[in-house]
Amino acid sequence: MAIEIAIAGLGARGREWVREVRNAPEFKLVAAVEIDQDVLEAVSLELAIPHEQRFIDLETAIAKTRCQAVIVATPADDHVAPVDIALQHQLGVMVEKPFTMRLNEAVHLVLLAEEKNRPLLVAQNYRYLRSFRTARRLIAEGALGTIHMVNCQYYRPAHEMAPWLARLQHSVLWGMGVHHLDALRHVLGKEVTGLTAESFTRPGGNLPPGASLQAMMTFEDEIRVLYTASYESSGHEYFEKGQEFYARFVGDRGTLHVFQRWLIMCETGKLPRIVRRGRREMSEEQILLRQFERALLHDEPSEVSGRDNLKTMAVLEACMRSADTRTWINPQELLSESN
């Protein structure tokens, strides 16, 4: 029997989750929740959501349906309340990233999930992009030897942001850094042991605070990582939908270049070669839904558990604190303080 599920939040990601749930035979959508009545009606017409499945608050949706799980896709600064409500009702939860806006909020929710013995997953879907999966496989197989340096860069021209993102400080950290920093943890299989970060916005521009971020990090085994992300780029608005991404993984046997969807392996003493990413057999969201199903039905641990995501939250918190105080911060110490 399909798992009955509610989706809270019908913005861009919420609408995607409605489509993905409908394409997953393991799940059945029974409730769509959106506090903005106009948005609720418009999206319901767009996606043919029946009247009896439309709700303006999560408590009512839970009370009037038999949902067993909730996907939280509300704005990022409004994740805590719906996750808390769902867990208090003994429901499994998958929440969009970023998990929360503060590490202590995330710790509270993880402890609550463990107290209620319900799965709590964070939808860090960049881990499952084919380029990152391929890089992770090559590194794990030892194709690059011992990794000692990574350079990761992301650029996007000024653009219209979601209102929740435009009102936040450190906007590029919450908009894109959360993806890349979590993916780096996953690809390297290592944790961040220290970082220093600078967050800034060009004077006179019309972008929110922290539209650019630069961070220097150390990972376990003395891996050095330089990370740059910016919404203040220009001149490539029509290239790859305006988004430019490049990562360079350097080992003692070779270097892997990841540029957008292309991967190039440069091994010592060999000609460079293109590395194929393999077929995309299912969307990143379907991969997450399968993990969610197994966690709900079989108590299987998930790669994207809330407990694991605390380590990503600690990195994000360290970036904010370092940018504000201009100090070197160890995310592992923040974790120890919070638990």
Residue pairs with C-beta under 8 A, 6 or more apart in sequence:
2 25
2 26
2 27
2 28
3 26
3 27
3 28
3 68
3 69
3 293
3 296
3 297
4 27
4 28
4 30
4 65
4 66
4 67
4 68
4 69
5 21
5 27
5 28
5 29
5 30
5 31
5 67
5 68
5 69
5 70
5 71
6 29
6 30
6 31
6 32
6 33
6 55
6 58
6 61
6 62
6 65
6 67
6 69
6 70
6 71
7 14
7 17
7 18
7 21
7 29
7 31
7 32
7 33
7 70
7 71
7 73
8 14
8 33
8 34
8 58
8 61
8 70
8 71
8 72
8 73
8 74
8 82
8 86
9 33
9 34
9 72
9 73
9 74
9 75
9 82
9 96
10 18
10 32
10 33
10 34
10 39
10 40
10 43
10 73
11 39
11 73
11 74
11 75
11 162
12 162
13 73
13 96
14 32
14 34
14 43
14 71
14 73
14 74
15 43
15 46
15 47
16 285
17 71
17 73
17 285
18 29
18 32
18 43
18 47
18 49
19 47
20 283
20 285
20 286
20 289
21 27
21 28
21 29
21 71
21 289
22 29
23 286
24 286
24 289
24 293
26 289
26 290
26 293
27 69
27 289
27 293
29 49
29 53
30 53
30 65
30 66
30 67
31 53
31 55
31 61
31 62
31 64
31 65
31 67
32 40
32 43
32 44
32 47
32 49
32 53
32 54
32 55
33 55
33 56
33 57
33 58
33 61
33 82
34 40
34 43
34 54
34 55
34 56
35 56
35 57
37 56
40 54
40 56
41 54
43 49
44 51
44 54
53 65
55 61
55 64
58 70
58 82
58 85
58 86
59 85
61 67
62 70
62 85
62 86
62 89
62 91
67 91
68 91
68 92
68 296
69 86
69 91
69 92
69 93
69 94
69 292
69 296
70 82
70 86
70 91
70 92
70 93
70 94
71 93
71 94
71 95
71 96
71 123
72 79
72 82
72 83
72 86
72 93
72 94
72 95
72 96
73 96
74 82
74 96
75 162
75 163
75 164
76 96
76 97
76 98
76 101
76 164
76 165
76 168
76 174
77 101
77 164
77 167
77 168
78 164
79 95
79 96
79 98
79 99
79 100
79 101
80 100
80 105
80 108
80 109
83 93
83 95
83 109
83 120
84 108
84 109
84 112
86 92
86 93
87 93
87 109
87 112
87 113
87 116
87 118
87 120
88 112
88 116
90 116
90 118
91 118
92 118
92 119
92 120
92 292
92 295
92 296
93 113
93 118
93 119
93 120
93 121
94 120
94 121
94 122
94 123
94 288
94 292
95 120
95 121
95 122
95 123
95 306
96 122
96 123
97 122
97 123
97 124
97 125
97 178
97 179
97 182
97 309
98 174
98 178
98 313
98 316
99 106
99 109
99 122
99 306
99 309
99 312
99 313
100 106
100 109
100 313
101 168
101 174
102 317
103 310
103 313
103 314
103 316
103 317
103 334
103 335
103 338
104 338
106 306
106 309
106 310
106 313
107 310
107 338
107 339
109 120
109 306
110 120
110 306
110 307
110 310
113 119
113 120
113 306
114 307
119 292
119 295
119 296
119 299
119 302
119 305
120 305
120 306
120 307
121 288
121 291
121 292
121 295
121 302
121 304
121 305
121 306
122 304
122 305
122 306
122 308
122 309
122 312
123 285
123 288
123 304
124 179
124 182
124 183
124 186
124 304
124 309
124 312
125 284
125 285
125 287
125 288
126 132
126 179
126 180
126 182
126 183
126 284
127 133
127 182
127 183
127 186
127 284
127 303
127 304
128 284
128 287
128 288
129 183
129 284
130 261
130 277
130 278
130 280
131 258
131 260
131 261
131 263
131 277
132 183
132 186
132 187
132 258
133 277
133 278
134 263
134 275
134 276
134 277
134 278
135 187
135 247
135 249
135 256
135 258
135 263
136 186
136 187
136 189
138 144
138 256
138 265
138 275
139 147
139 187
139 188
139 189
139 249
139 251
139 256
140 189
142 253
143 253
143 254
143 256
143 265
143 267
144 249
144 250
144 251
144 252
144 253
144 254
144 255
144 256
145 251
145 252
145 253
145 254
146 221
146 251
146 252
147 188
147 221
147 223
147 249
147 250
147 251
148 222
148 223
148 224
148 250
148 251
148 252
149 223
149 224
149 225
149 248
149 250
150 184
150 188
150 223
150 224
150 225
150 226
150 247
150 248
150 249
150 250
151 225
151 226
151 246
151 247
151 248
151 250
152 180
152 184
152 225
152 226
152 227
152 228
152 246
152 247
152 248
153 227
153 228
153 229
153 244
153 245
153 246
153 247
154 176
154 180
154 228
154 229
154 230
154 243
154 244
154 245
155 229
155 230
155 233
155 236
155 243
155 244
156 176
156 230
156 231
156 233
156 242
156 243
156 244
157 231
157 233
157 234
157 235
157 236
157 237
157 242
158 205
158 206
158 207
158 211
158 231
158 232
158 234
159 231
159 242
161 171
161 175
161 208
161 231
165 171
165 174
165 175
165 208
166 208
167 208
168 174
168 208
168 209
168 210
169 199
169 208
169 209
169 210
169 320
170 177
170 199
170 209
170 210
170 213
170 319
170 320
170 323
171 207
171 208
171 209
171 210
171 211
171 231
172 199
172 210
172 211
172 212
172 213
172 229
172 230
172 231
173 199
173 210
173 213
173 229
173 316
173 319
173 320
174 316
175 231
176 229
177 213
177 227
177 229
177 316
177 319
178 312
178 316
180 227
180 229
181 192
181 227
181 312
181 315
181 316
181 319
182 309
182 312
182 315
184 219
184 225
184 227
185 191
185 192
185 311
185 312
185 315
186 303
187 249
188 219
188 223
190 219
190 220
190 221
190 223
191 219
191 220
191 311
191 331
191 332
192 217
192 218
192 219
192 311
192 314
192 315
192 318
192 331
192 332
193 218
193 219
193 220
193 330
193 331
193 332
194 217
194 218
194 328
194 329
194 330
194 331
195 215
195 216
195 217
195 218
195 315
195 318
195 319
195 322
195 328
195 329
195 331
196 215
196 216
196 322
196 326
196 327
196 328
196 329
197 213
197 214
197 215
197 216
197 318
197 319
197 320
197 322
197 323
198 213
198 214
198 215
198 323
198 326
199 209
199 210
199 212
199 213
199 319
199 320
199 323
200 210
200 211
200 212
201 207
201 208
201 209
201 210
201 211
201 212
201 232
202 211
202 212
202 232
205 211
205 232
207 231
207 232
210 323
211 230
211 231
211 232
212 228
212 229
212 230
212 231
212 232
213 227
213 228
213 229
213 230
213 319
213 323
214 226
214 227
214 228
215 225
215 226
215 227
215 228
215 319
215 322
216 224
216 225
216 226
216 227
217 224
217 225
217 226
217 227
217 315
218 224
218 225
219 225
233 244
236 242
236 244
240 260
244 260
245 258
245 259
245 260
246 257
246 258
246 259
246 260
247 257
247 258
248 255
248 256
248 257
248 258
249 255
249 256
249 258
253 267
253 268
254 265
254 266
254 267
254 268
254 270
255 265
255 266
256 263
256 264
256 265
256 266
256 275
257 263
257 264
257 265
257 266
261 277
262 274
263 274
263 275
263 277
264 272
264 273
264 274
264 275
265 272
265 273
265 274
265 275
266 272
288 304
291 300
291 302
291 303
291 304
292 302
294 300
294 302
295 301
295 302
295 305
302 308
310 335
310 338
311 331
311 335
314 331
314 332
314 334
314 335
314 338
315 331
317 331
317 334
318 329
318 330
318 331
318 334
321 327
321 329
321 334
322 328
322 329
